[in-house]
Amino acid sequence: MNATIKLSYDRAVRSGTENDPNPEILPAVHGHFSEPFFRRTRFALELAPGLVAHIASLRDASGGSGERVQTSKESPLPFNVQAWDDANEVYKLLVYWSVVFAEAMRLAPPSPARRSWRARDDRIIGLPANTTPSDARYVVGIVGLWLRTQLDPIMHLRADEVMEFHEQVGEVFRLSARWPQRDRATWSKLPCPWCGGRLGIYPPEMRGAERMAVCEACHRDLTQDEFDANVDRVATATKEAQKLVIKHGRNIPGEWRL
């Protein structure tokens, strides 16, 4: 008797079936959620430390966008309020969710979350104003690493909370577009295998990590192995198409046209 397949809570659809009358819902392979859902969440957590450090480095810059104010007589440089708010947004949401999930799993939250700067009502205020970009990377990196390490068990927790966490962590991609980092991503000549959108190739955020390709249109991602397999697939199809062109001229079967 076949075991019942549990469908993913996020209702991700298998590529190639999106336009079918009954698209194929991917199974839940990480707790309640699909593999693409898990990967996208993990990738956002990998990007967060470098992104926060980059944004924090722009808060005192004279260029860029955002409102600027003079912070004090001791700090005469213009202060980019938007940059600092965005850096804090990522920091606060990661700290908040690390505490929520630590309590749910009866674990100790990461040390920066325990020592985070809070108001009297226990609301997370954000990074101290004198935080350097390297300090921001370090602090966010610890919290992000804790969340990545616990990500699989997190996927088994309350599905509605995990969905909310996933949506909020997705802010990393929006802020990456608002505050682009030079040489942050290169663009593949190959389109996204799912929607045909442009694929950005992101270098690893840390030693031992792998590159990741992310579609700017559908936001699906490919690991290095998946991207290489896609390159091999297209290369093989191209060679077969070239053989058919030589044999039949330009009247090649439609399924072979690239």
DRENDO-1510 file (C-alpha; in Angstrom, 1 decimal, always signed):
<recs>
REC; n; res; u; v; w
REC; 1; MET; +0.0; +0.0; +0.0 .
REC; 2; ASN; +1.5; +3.4; -1.0 .
REC; 3; ALA; +2.1; +5.9; +1.7 .
REC; 4; THR; +0.0; +9.1; +1.5 .
REC; 5; ILE; +2.1; +12.0; +0.1 .
REC; 6; LYS; +1.7; +15.2; +2.2 .
REC; 7; LEU; +1.4; +18.2; +0.0 .
REC; 8; SER; +3.3; +21.4; +0.9 .
REC; 9; TYR; +1.6; +24.1; +3.0 .
REC; 10; ASP; +3.1; +26.7; +0.7 .
REC; 11; ARG; +1.4; +25.1; -2.3 .
REC; 12; ALA; +4.5; +25.4; -4.5 .
REC; 13; VAL; +3.8; +24.0; -8.0 .
REC; 14; ARG; +6.1; +21.7; -9.9 .
REC; 15; SER; +7.8; +23.4; -12.8 .
REC; 16; GLY; +6.1; +22.7; -16.2 .
REC; 17; THR; +2.7; +22.2; -14.6 .
REC; 18; GLU; +1.9; +25.9; -13.8 .
REC; 19; ASN; -0.5; +26.3; -16.6 .
REC; 20; ASP; -2.2; +22.9; -16.4 .
REC; 21; PRO; -5.8; +22.7; -15.4 .
REC; 22; ASN; -4.7; +20.9; -12.2 .
REC; 23; PRO; -1.1; +22.0; -11.5 .
REC; 24; GLU; +1.0; +19.5; -9.5 .
REC; 25; ILE; +1.5; +20.7; -5.9 .
REC; 26; LEU; +5.0; +19.8; -4.6 .
REC; 27; PRO; +5.2; +17.5; -1.6 .
REC; 28; ALA; +6.2; +18.7; +1.9 .
REC; 29; VAL; +9.8; +17.6; +2.3 .
REC; 30; HIS; +10.9; +19.9; +5.0 .
REC; 31; GLY; +8.2; +19.7; +7.7 .
REC; 32; HIS; +5.1; +21.3; +6.2 .
REC; 33; PHE; +7.0; +22.9; +3.3 .
REC; 34; SER; +8.4; +22.3; -0.2 .
REC; 35; GLU; +12.0; +22.2; -1.2 .
REC; 36; PRO; +11.9; +25.6; -3.1 .
REC; 37; PHE; +10.3; +27.2; +0.0 .
REC; 38; PHE; +13.1; +25.9; +2.2 .
REC; 39; ARG; +15.9; +26.9; -0.2 .
REC; 40; ARG; +14.5; +30.5; -0.7 .
REC; 41; THR; +14.3; +31.0; +3.1 .
REC; 42; ARG; +17.9; +29.6; +3.6 .
REC; 43; PHE; +19.3; +31.8; +0.8 .
REC; 44; ALA; +17.7; +34.9; +2.2 .
REC; 45; LEU; +19.4; +34.1; +5.6 .
REC; 46; GLU; +22.7; +33.6; +3.8 .
REC; 47; LEU; +22.5; +37.0; +2.1 .
REC; 48; ALA; +21.4; +38.9; +5.2 .
REC; 49; PRO; +24.8; +39.5; +7.0 .
REC; 50; GLY; +26.6; +40.9; +3.9 .
REC; 51; LEU; +23.5; +42.9; +2.9 .
REC; 52; VAL; +23.2; +44.5; +6.4 .
REC; 53; ALA; +26.9; +45.3; +6.4 .
REC; 54; HIS; +26.7; +46.9; +3.0 .
REC; 55; ILE; +23.6; +49.0; +3.9 .
REC; 56; ALA; +25.2; +50.0; +7.2 .
REC; 57; SER; +28.3; +51.3; +5.3 .
REC; 58; LEU; +26.0; +53.6; +3.3 .
REC; 59; ARG; +24.4; +55.4; +6.3 .
REC; 60; ASP; +27.1; +58.0; +6.5 .
REC; 61; ALA; +27.7; +58.2; +2.7 .
REC; 62; SER; +27.0; +61.5; +0.9 .
REC; 63; GLY; +25.7; +59.6; -2.1 .
REC; 64; GLY; +22.8; +57.3; -2.5 .
REC; 65; SER; +19.1; +57.8; -1.7 .
REC; 66; GLY; +17.2; +58.5; +1.5 .
REC; 67; GLU; +16.6; +61.4; +3.9 .
REC; 68; ARG; +19.7; +62.8; +5.6 .
REC; 69; VAL; +19.9; +64.6; +8.9 .
REC; 70; GLN; +22.7; +65.9; +11.2 .
REC; 71; THR; +22.9; +63.6; +14.1 .
REC; 72; SER; +24.9; +65.7; +16.6 .
REC; 73; LYS; +27.7; +68.2; +16.8 .
REC; 74; GLU; +30.1; +65.3; +17.4 .
REC; 75; SER; +28.9; +63.6; +14.3 .
REC; 76; PRO; +28.8; +66.2; +11.5 .
REC; 77; LEU; +28.5; +63.8; +8.6 .
REC; 78; PRO; +25.1; +63.5; +6.9 .
REC; 79; PHE; +23.2; +60.5; +8.2 .
REC; 80; ASN; +21.2; +58.4; +5.7 .
REC; 81; VAL; +18.0; +57.6; +7.7 .
REC; 82; GLN; +16.6; +55.2; +5.1 .
REC; 83; ALA; +19.8; +53.1; +5.0 .
REC; 84; TRP; +20.0; +52.8; +8.7 .
REC; 85; ASP; +16.2; +52.0; +9.0 .
REC; 86; ASP; +16.6; +49.2; +6.4 .
REC; 87; ALA; +19.7; +47.7; +8.1 .
REC; 88; ASN; +17.8; +47.7; +11.4 .
REC; 89; GLU; +14.7; +46.2; +9.7 .
REC; 90; VAL; +16.6; +43.1; +8.8 .
REC; 91; TYR; +18.4; +42.9; +12.1 .
REC; 92; LYS; +15.1; +43.3; +14.1 .
REC; 93; LEU; +13.2; +40.7; +12.2 .
REC; 94; LEU; +16.0; +38.1; +12.5 .
REC; 95; VAL; +16.3; +38.7; +16.2 .
REC; 96; TYR; +12.6; +38.6; +16.7 .
REC; 97; TRP; +12.1; +35.3; +14.9 .
REC; 98; SER; +15.1; +33.6; +16.5 .
REC; 99; VAL; +13.5; +34.3; +19.9 .
REC; 100; VAL; +10.1; +33.1; +18.7 .
REC; 101; PHE; +11.5; +29.8; +17.4 .
REC; 102; ALA; +13.9; +29.3; +20.3 .
REC; 103; GLU; +11.0; +29.5; +22.7 .
REC; 104; ALA; +8.9; +27.2; +20.5 .
REC; 105; MET; +11.7; +24.6; +20.4 .
REC; 106; ARG; +12.8; +25.2; +24.0 .
REC; 107; LEU; +16.3; +26.2; +23.0 .
REC; 108; ALA; +18.5; +29.1; +24.0 .
REC; 109; PRO; +18.3; +31.9; +21.4 .
REC; 110; PRO; +21.6; +33.1; +19.8 .
REC; 111; SER; +23.6; +35.4; +22.1 .
REC; 112; PRO; +23.0; +38.7; +20.1 .
REC; 113; ALA; +19.2; +38.1; +20.5 .
REC; 114; ARG; +19.5; +37.7; +24.2 .
REC; 115; ARG; +21.6; +40.9; +24.5 .
REC; 116; SER; +19.7; +42.9; +21.9 .
REC; 117; TRP; +18.9; +46.6; +22.6 .
REC; 118; ARG; +15.3; +46.8; +23.8 .
REC; 119; ALA; +12.8; +49.3; +25.0 .
REC; 120; ARG; +11.2; +49.0; +28.4 .
REC; 121; ASP; +8.3; +47.2; +26.9 .
REC; 122; ASP; +10.8; +44.6; +25.6 .
REC; 123; ARG; +10.4; +45.8; +22.0 .
REC; 124; ILE; +13.6; +45.4; +19.9 .
REC; 125; ILE; +14.9; +48.8; +19.1 .
REC; 126; GLY; +17.7; +47.9; +16.7 .
REC; 127; LEU; +21.4; +48.1; +16.3 .
REC; 128; PRO; +23.2; +50.7; +18.5 .
REC; 129; ALA; +24.0; +53.9; +16.5 .
REC; 130; ASN; +27.7; +53.4; +16.8 .
REC; 131; THR; +27.6; +49.9; +15.2 .
REC; 132; THR; +30.2; +49.6; +12.4 .
REC; 133; PRO; +29.5; +47.6; +9.2 .
REC; 134; SER; +31.8; +44.8; +10.3 .
REC; 135; ASP; +30.0; +44.6; +13.7 .
REC; 136; ALA; +26.7; +44.6; +11.9 .
REC; 137; ARG; +27.8; +41.7; +9.7 .
REC; 138; TYR; +29.1; +39.8; +12.8 .
REC; 139; VAL; +25.9; +40.2; +14.8 .
REC; 140; VAL; +23.5; +39.5; +12.0 .
REC; 141; GLY; +25.7; +36.6; +10.9 .
REC; 142; ILE; +25.4; +34.9; +14.3 .
REC; 143; VAL; +21.6; +35.2; +14.4 .
REC; 144; GLY; +21.3; +34.1; +10.7 .
REC; 145; LEU; +23.6; +31.1; +11.3 .
REC; 146; TRP; +21.4; +30.0; +14.2 .
REC; 147; LEU; +18.3; +30.3; +12.1 .
REC; 148; ARG; +19.9; +28.4; +9.2 .
REC; 149; THR; +21.1; +25.7; +11.6 .
REC; 150; GLN; +17.7; +25.2; +13.0 .
REC; 151; LEU; +15.8; +25.8; +9.7 .
REC; 152; ASP; +14.7; +22.2; +9.2 .
REC; 153; PRO; +13.2; +21.8; +12.7 .
REC; 154; ILE; +11.7; +25.3; +12.2 .
REC; 155; MET; +9.8; +24.0; +9.2 .
REC; 156; HIS; +8.0; +21.6; +11.5 .
REC; 157; LEU; +6.6; +24.3; +13.7 .
REC; 158; ARG; +3.3; +26.2; +13.3 .
REC; 159; ALA; +2.8; +26.5; +9.6 .
REC; 160; ASP; +1.2; +29.9; +9.7 .
REC; 161; GLU; +4.1; +31.4; +11.7 .
REC; 162; VAL; +6.7; +29.8; +9.4 .
REC; 163; MET; +4.9; +31.3; +6.4 .
REC; 164; GLU; +5.0; +34.8; +8.1 .
REC; 165; PHE; +8.7; +34.3; +8.8 .
REC; 166; HIS; +9.3; +33.3; +5.2 .
REC; 167; GLU; +7.5; +36.4; +3.9 .
REC; 168; GLN; +9.3; +38.8; +6.2 .
REC; 169; VAL; +12.8; +37.3; +5.5 .
REC; 170; GLY; +11.9; +37.8; +1.8 .
REC; 171; GLU; +12.5; +41.5; +2.5 .
REC; 172; VAL; +16.2; +40.7; +2.0 .
REC; 173; PHE; +15.6; +40.4; -1.7 .
REC; 174; ARG; +13.7; +43.7; -1.9 .
REC; 175; LEU; +16.4; +45.5; +0.0 .
REC; 176; SER; +19.1; +43.9; -2.1 .
REC; 177; ALA; +17.5; +45.6; -5.1 .
REC; 178; ARG; +17.2; +48.9; -3.3 .
REC; 179; TRP; +20.8; +48.9; -2.1 .
REC; 180; PRO; +22.7; +47.0; -4.9 .
REC; 181; GLN; +26.2; +45.9; -4.1 .
REC; 182; ARG; +28.8; +46.3; -6.8 .
REC; 183; ASP; +29.8; +43.0; -8.3 .
REC; 184; ARG; +27.2; +41.4; -6.1 .
REC; 185; ALA; +25.7; +39.3; -8.8 .
REC; 186; THR; +26.6; +38.3; -12.4 .
REC; 187; TRP; +23.9; +37.6; -15.0 .
REC; 188; SER; +23.7; +34.3; -16.7 .
REC; 189; LYS; +23.2; +34.1; -20.5 .
REC; 190; LEU; +20.9; +31.2; -19.8 .
REC; 191; PRO; +17.3; +32.1; -18.9 .
REC; 192; CYS; +15.5; +30.6; -15.9 .
REC; 193; PRO; +14.4; +27.1; -16.7 .
REC; 194; TRP; +11.0; +27.7; -15.1 .
REC; 195; CYS; +9.8; +31.1; -16.4 .
REC; 196; GLY; +12.5; +32.3; -18.8 .
REC; 197; GLY; +13.5; +35.2; -16.5 .
REC; 198; ARG; +17.0; +36.5; -15.9 .
REC; 199; LEU; +19.2; +34.5; -13.6 .
REC; 200; GLY; +21.5; +36.3; -11.2 .
REC; 201; ILE; +24.5; +34.3; -10.1 .
REC; 202; TYR; +25.4; +35.1; -6.4 .
REC; 203; PRO; +28.8; +34.3; -5.0 .
REC; 204; PRO; +28.9; +32.4; -1.7 .
REC; 205; GLU; +28.3; +34.5; +1.4 .
REC; 206; MET; +30.8; +32.5; +3.5 .
REC; 207; ARG; +33.6; +30.1; +3.2 .
REC; 208; GLY; +32.3; +26.6; +2.4 .
REC; 209; ALA; +29.0; +27.8; +0.9 .
REC; 210; GLU; +28.2; +27.5; -2.7 .
REC; 211; ARG; +27.1; +29.9; -5.4 .
REC; 212; MET; +23.4; +30.3; -6.0 .
REC; 213; ALA; +21.4; +31.3; -9.1 .
REC; 214; VAL; +18.2; +33.2; -8.4 .
REC; 215; CYS; +15.6; +34.2; -11.0 .
REC; 216; GLU; +14.8; +37.9; -10.7 .
REC; 217; ALA; +11.2; +37.2; -12.0 .
REC; 218; CYS; +9.9; +34.2; -10.2 .
REC; 219; HIS; +12.6; +34.2; -7.4 .
REC; 220; ARG; +13.2; +30.5; -7.7 .
REC; 221; ASP; +16.7; +29.4; -7.1 .
REC; 222; LEU; +19.2; +26.8; -8.3 .
REC; 223; THR; +22.1; +25.3; -6.5 .
REC; 224; GLN; +25.5; +25.2; -8.2 .
REC; 225; ASP; +24.9; +21.5; -9.1 .
REC; 226; GLU; +21.4; +22.3; -10.5 .
REC; 227; PHE; +22.7; +25.3; -12.5 .
REC; 228; ASP; +25.6; +23.2; -14.0 .
REC; 229; ALA; +23.1; +20.5; -14.9 .
REC; 230; ASN; +21.0; +23.1; -16.7 .
REC; 231; VAL; +24.0; +24.3; -18.6 .
REC; 232; ASP; +24.8; +20.7; -19.6 .
REC; 233; ARG; +21.2; +20.2; -20.7 .
REC; 234; VAL; +21.2; +23.3; -22.9 .
REC; 235; ALA; +24.6; +22.5; -24.3 .
REC; 236; THR; +23.4; +19.0; -25.3 .
REC; 237; ALA; +20.2; +20.3; -26.8 .
REC; 238; THR; +22.2; +22.9; -28.7 .
REC; 239; LYS; +24.5; +20.3; -30.2 .
REC; 240; GLU; +21.6; +18.1; -31.2 .
REC; 241; ALA; +19.9; +21.1; -32.8 .
REC; 242; GLN; +23.1; +21.9; -34.7 .
REC; 243; LYS; +23.2; +18.4; -36.0 .
REC; 244; LEU; +19.6; +18.6; -37.2 .
REC; 245; VAL; +20.3; +22.0; -38.9 .
REC; 246; ILE; +23.2; +20.4; -40.8 .
REC; 247; LYS; +21.0; +17.4; -41.8 .
REC; 248; HIS; +17.7; +19.2; -42.5 .
REC; 249; GLY; +18.6; +22.8; -43.0 .
REC; 250; ARG; +16.5; +25.2; -41.0 .
REC; 251; ASN; +13.4; +23.1; -41.1 .
REC; 252; ILE; +14.1; +21.4; -37.8 .
REC; 253; PRO; +11.4; +19.9; -35.6 .
REC; 254; GLY; +9.9; +22.5; -33.2 .
REC; 255; GLU; +10.8; +20.6; -30.0 .
REC; 256; TRP; +14.5; +21.0; -30.9 .
REC; 257; ARG; +14.4; +24.8; -31.5 .
REC; 258; LEU; +16.1; +26.8; -28.7 .
</recs>
